Amino acid sequence: MDNTQFIAQCEEKLKDKFAYAEEIAYFNQKKVLDAFAKNRISVMHFNGTTGYGYGDEGRDTLGKVYADVFKAEGGIVSPHLLSGTHTISVALFGLLKRGDVVLSISGKPYDTILPVFYGENIGSLKDLGVQFDSINLTQDGNFDTQSIISYISRHAVTMIYIQRSRGYELRDALSCEQIGEICFNLRKNGFNGIIFVDNCYGEFVEKREPSEVGADITVGSLIKNAGGGLAPTGGYIVGKQNYIEMIGRRFTAPSIGLEVGSYAYGYQYFYQGLFMAPHTVLQAVKCSLLIGQAMTELGYINYPSMDKIPHDITRCIRFDDERAMVDFIREIQFTSPVDSYVTCEPWDMPGYSDKIIMAAGTFVAGASIELSADGPVKPPYVAYFQGGLTYEHGKYALEKILTKLRKS
């Protein structure tokens, strides 16, 4: 069977999953359009400002639109939030103080977040007197509710921290249903602190967001799902208004909060990116499903398994062989619209303890809503695949991957 026939066979098996993903995209598109209409978005909101940015309608209204889309009380959306890691860090430092206790209930956070919590002599939360602890998920990928409830009954926990995506772990992403259930159980058992969710890679994959199921603060990056492939930089923070104001005072200065902040280049791509996000995420989900079906047919273990619905746009594929992993990632680069001639090599990427190989021939540097793949070069040699602005791009990349695998 040639590649074209094989891919067609995979697509036939995915018809129902594709239809379900399209239903979610349509639901979320309506949600975004309703928020635009409610806030009376006009060309005026695309204009930039300079200096202090007093009365910047584009900036302020963008935060309101995000809050409405995510069913939150308030929001901060800014190009000055430089990445998902920076956005999470700003929010954490805005909410926590000396003596506070943070409990991560989804295991240890992503590599670049760990030093934020307990790096030494780098201005981390630990350096400032904030205590951090974690509880792993169960073997079947659920919250260890018994251990969590036991912990909060014995400690004065200030914040519950949840990372929705898998990071570089071999597990499925967390669903909003799972997050909602643990939020309910936490409140039922007397937890009155902050529930904080890192939502990176999960936006618009489901009909609900963490802020709709009990999270007090939800954060993410605009060069992932929420930016729709158009936002050139930035991050978002949505949640309860009192927490948003606390974070705003950390983001700028305690005396001025969210009253200032200019961006001379304007906000069109941030608004347009949010408008595009449900459709763009649909493309990424379909790319993930196609790659997953094909690799499963070829005998490769990958997550989430094909009997499950994805809860983020990332798929991890286990190769157990460095060469196969590297070849897979390089084929993603070779089929990229930008820097397709580049041969990816493992390197010491800032913030990571192992060498990382990354394919990201993207229009926006490092944008993982665009077709990309990466992973730490160490056993068991897992490639983390994500994105795809168009399904057709992902399909073409799969053709090249299949050809490479069959030659190996």
N, C-alpha and C positions, 0 to 999 in steps of 0.2 A: 504494500500500500504506500503510495507516495504521500508527501507532506500535505498537499492540498486535500486529498481524500481523508487523511487522518484528522486534519483540523475540522473538516466538514462533519465528520463522525462525532467529534467532541462537541461541536456546536449543537448538533441534533440532540445530544444527551442533556444539554444545558438550557433547552428552551424554557422550561418551567422556571428555572432559577433566574434567567434573564428577564422573564416577564415579571417576576416578583420584584427584582431590582428596579425595573422601569416604573412599577407602581409606587415604590418608595420615592423615586426621583420626582415623580409628578406631585406627590403629596408635599414634598419639601419645596418644590418650585412654587407652589401656591402659597406656602408659608412665607417664603421670601418676598414674593410679590405683594402679599397683604401687608407686610411690614413696610415696604417701600411706599405703598399707598397711604397707610396710616400716618407716616411721617412726611407726606407730601414732598417727596424727593423731586428736585428740579435741577436744572443746569447750575444754578447758583451754588449748590452743595459741592460741586466739583472744584470750585475755585480754591487756590492756595492762599496762604497768608504769610506774612513775615514778622520778624520781631517777636513780641510777646505772644501774638496770636489771640489777643482779647477778642471775644465775640466771634470766634471761628465757627461758623455754622456747619461747615463741612465736617469738621472734627467732632463737634458735639453731637450732631445728628447721626453720624456714623455709629457712635456708641449706642444711641437710642435704637437704631435699626437692628443692630446685633442683639441688644437686650430683648427686643420684641421677637426676633426670630428664635432665640434660645429660651423664650418665656422666662426671662429674668427681670429683676427690678432695675438694674443699671448695667452699663458697660463702658469699658475703655478699649478703644481700637486705635492703634497708632503705628505709623511707620518707624517710630523711634523705639519700638520693641523689636529687638534685632533678630530674635530667633525664638523657637519654643523654649529653649533653656533659659534665655534671658527673661521671657515673659513669666515663666514659672517662678524664677528667682525674684523678680520684682514683686510679684504677688505674695510670695512667702515672707519676704522681708517687710512688706507692708503690714502683714497680719500678726507676725510673731515677735515676741520680746523675751528678754532674759527670764529664765525659769520655766518657760513653756515646754510642753512635751508634744512631740509629733509622732504618731504611729502610722506607718505605711502598712496597709492591709493587703497589698497586692505584691508583697515581696520587696526586695531592694529595688529602688528606682533605676532608671536608665543611667548609663555610665557618666554622662555629663552632668547629671543632677546629684549624684552621690557626693561630690566635693562641696556642693552648695550646702548640704546638710552637715557633713562631718569632716570636711577638709581641715587641715591644721595650719594656722598662721597664714591664712589667705583671706581673712574676712568672712569666713563661713558662718552659718548659723551656730555651729558648735563653738566657734571662737567667741560668739556673742552670748553664749550661755543657754542656747536652746538644745534640749535633749531630743535625740531621734532614735526610734526603734522600729522594727519591722516584723511582720508575721507573713509567712509564705502562704500562697494559695494551696489548696488541697491538690492531690495528684490528679483529680479530674477537672482542675481548673476553676474551682469555685472558691468563694471566700470561706476561710476557716472560722465560721461564725462563733463556735464555742470558745475557741482560743481568743478571739477578738473581744467577746463580751467579758470573758474572765479577766483579760488585761485591763479593760477600761474600768472594771469594778475595783481593781487594785491600784490604779494609778490615776493621777489627775491629768488626763489627756486633754490637750488644748485643741489639737487638730487631728483628724483622720485624713490620711493622704492616699489617693487611689490613682494608679497609673493604668489607663484603659488599654493601651496598646501593649504588645509583648516586649518591646525593646529588642534586645538580643537574646531573649529567652525562647525556649521551645514550648510555647503554650499558645492557646487561642486568645484573641483580644476579648476583653470583657464586654458584655452586652449591657444596654441600659436597663434591661430587666434585672440582671444580676445586681447592678449598682443600686437600683431602686429598692430591691429586697434588703440589701445590707443597710441602706439608709433607714428603712423602716425599722429594722431590728435594733439599730443603734439608738434611735430615738425612743423606741419602746423600752429599752433597757437603761434609759436615763442619760444618754449622752447629749449634752447641750452645747458642745463646742462646734468647731467649723469642720464641715465635710468638703474637702478640696479634691477636684478631679482634673488630672492632666488628660485632656481630651484629644491630644494630637493623633491624627490619622483616623479618628472616628466620626468626625462631623459629617452629617447628611448620609451616612451609611444606613441609618435606621430612621424611623419616623420621629423618634424622640431623642432628646439630648440629655446629658446628665443633670442639667439645671432644671429639667422638667420632672425628674424623679427623686429629688431630694438633695442634690448637691448644692451647697451654699456658694461655692466659687468654681467656675469652670474656665479653663484656659486652653489656648491653642495657638498655633502658628499660622500666619497667612500665606506662607509658601508651601503649605500642605493643603488640606481639603478646602478650608474656608475661603481661601483667596482665589479659588476657581482657576488657577493657572495664569491669572492676570496680575494679581497684586505683586509688586516687585520686591516687597519686604514686609515686615510688620508682624504683629501679634494681637490677640484679643483676650480680654478678661471680662467675663459676665458673671453676675450673681446678685446677692443681696446688696441693697444700696449702701448700707452702713459699712460693709466690707469694701465695696468699690471705692468709697470715699477715703477709707484708711489706706488702701493701696495707692490711690491717686496722690496722697501726700508723700508717699515714698517715691513714687514715679517722678515727681517734680521736686517739691520742697514742702515741708510741713505748713508753711505760711500761705501757700498759694494753691496747692492741690490741683484740681482739674480746670482751673480758670485760665491756664496758659498752655502754650504749645502750638507753635506754628509749623507749617510745612509748605514751602514755597511752590512745590511742584504740583500741588492739587491732588484731589481725591478720586478722580474719575475711575482709575483702575481698581481702587479698593471697593467702590460701590459696584462697578461692573463685574469684578471678580466674585463678589458675594452673589450677585444675580446669576452668574454662570455656575456657581458651585454645585448645586444639585445635579445638573447635567454632567458636569466634569467628573464629579464623584461617581456617577453612574458608569462613565467610560472606564474609570479605574477599577471599579468593582467587576465589570465584565471582563476586563483584561486579567484580573486576578483569578476569576473563575475559569477562564479559558486555559491559562497557564496551569492552574491546579488540576483541571481535568486531564490535560495532556500529560503532565508529569505523573499523575496517578496511573494513567494507562500504561506508562512506561516503567512503572514499578518503583517510583521515587516516593518516599514518605514526605508529605508536606502538610502544613497547617494553615488554615483550618482544613480538616478532612472534607471530602466532597459530600458527605452526608449532613454537613452543617451549613448554616447561613453565616456569611462573613459579618463581623462586627466592626471591622476597620478595613482599610484598603491594602494592608500589608499581607503578604504571603511568604512563609518561610519554607524553603525546600532543602531537604537534607541530602547531601551527596556522599558523605563518608570518605571523601577523596579530594585533596586540595586541587588537583588539576581540573577535575570536573566542575568544581565550584567556581574556580577562576575562569574557566572557559565559558560557563554560563553567564557570568557577570560581564565578561568582555564582549559577548555577543550583544548584550543590551547596549553597550557603548557603541559598538560598530553599526548598530541600526538607529542611532540617535540622530536628530536633525542638526545638532551642534557638536563639533569635535568628534565626528564619527571616525576620523583617522587615528584617534588616540588609542593606544594600547594601555589599559588600566594595569597598575602595579600596586601591590600592598605597600602602605606607608604608615608612618607614625602620626596619625591624625590627632590634633589637639583634643584633649579631654578623654581619650581612650587608652586603656592599659595594654591592648593588643594591636598589632598591625591591622589596618582596615583596608579592604579593597572596595572601591566605590565606582560604579558607572553612573554618571549623571551628565549626559550630554544635553543639557537643559537650557531653555531660553532665560530662565531666572536661575541664577547660580545656586545649586544645591536644592532646588525645589523638588521635593519628593512626591508632589501630586503629578509631576511629569514622569514619564516612564524612566525608572531608575532601579538600581539594585546595589546592594552592598552587604558587607558582613565581616566579622573578625576572622582572620585567617588562622584558625586553630580547630582541632577536632571538636565536634563532629563535622565541621565544614558545612555550615548552613548559609545559604544565600537568602537574603531578605529582599524580596521583590515588591515594588509598589508603584502605583501611579499609572499614568497613561492619559494624556489629554484627549486622545481619540482611541476608540476600540481598534480601528484599523492599524494603528501604530503597533499596538500590542500583538495583534495577529501576525503582522509582518515579522516582528521580533521573534515570535514563536517559530515561524518558518525557518529562520536562520539558526535558532537554537537547535531545532530538530536535525537540521543538516549537520551541524557541528557534532552533536551527540552521536549521530550515526557514523561519522567518520572516525570518532575517537576509539 
